[in-house]
Amino acid sequence: MTEKYMTVKEVAEYLGCGKTLAYKMFRRKGFPSVLIGDSKSCRRVKKSKLDAYLEAEANKQK
């Protein structure tokens, strides 16, 4: 089964944060989102890539 891509709203719900913070994450350099179509506002991220990104960010803070 193929892993689903998460929306900004789904990321916010998964992390327990607001959509504004999730949008900021999607705009950060190095965030593993992919652009869908021609719209710059349509981005998605795989859960596994999000988890790896968060783990790497947490390790940077140690």
C-alpha positions as CSV (number, residue, x, y, z in Angstrom):
1,M,0.0,0.0,0.0
2,T,1.3,3.4,-1.0
3,E,1.9,5.9,1.8
4,K,-0.6,8.8,1.8
5,Y,0.6,12.4,1.5
6,M,-0.6,14.7,4.3
7,T,-2.1,18.1,3.9
8,V,-1.3,21.2,6.1
9,K,-4.5,20.5,8.1
10,E,-3.5,16.9,8.7
11,V,0.0,17.9,9.7
12,A,-1.4,20.4,12.2
13,E,-3.7,17.8,13.6
14,Y,-1.0,15.2,13.8
15,L,1.4,17.6,15.6
16,G,-1.3,19.2,17.8
17,C,-0.5,22.6,16.6
18,G,-2.3,25.3,14.6
19,K,-2.5,25.5,10.8
20,T,-0.5,28.7,10.9
21,L,2.5,27.0,12.4
22,A,2.1,24.0,10.0
23,Y,2.1,26.5,7.0
24,K,5.3,28.0,8.4
25,M,6.9,24.6,8.5
26,F,5.9,23.9,4.9
27,R,7.6,27.1,3.8
28,R,10.9,26.3,5.6
29,K,13.9,25.5,3.6
30,G,14.7,21.8,3.8
31,F,11.1,20.8,4.8
32,P,10.4,17.6,2.8
33,S,7.1,18.7,1.1
34,V,6.3,18.2,-2.6
35,L,4.5,20.7,-4.9
36,I,1.3,19.3,-6.4
37,G,0.6,20.8,-9.8
38,D,1.3,24.4,-10.8
39,S,-0.1,25.9,-7.6
40,K,2.4,27.0,-5.1
41,S,-0.2,26.7,-2.4
42,C,-0.8,22.9,-2.9
43,R,2.0,21.1,-1.0
44,R,1.9,17.7,0.7
45,V,4.3,15.7,2.8
46,K,4.6,12.0,3.5
47,K,4.2,11.1,7.2
48,S,7.5,9.1,7.2
49,K,9.3,12.1,5.7
50,L,7.7,14.4,8.3
51,D,8.7,12.1,11.2
52,A,12.3,11.9,9.9
53,Y,12.4,15.7,9.5
54,L,11.2,16.3,13.1
55,E,13.7,13.7,14.4
56,A,16.5,15.5,12.7
57,E,15.4,18.9,13.9
58,A,15.1,17.5,17.5
59,N,18.7,16.1,17.2
60,K,20.0,19.5,16.1
61,Q,18.7,21.0,19.4
62,K,20.6,18.6,21.6
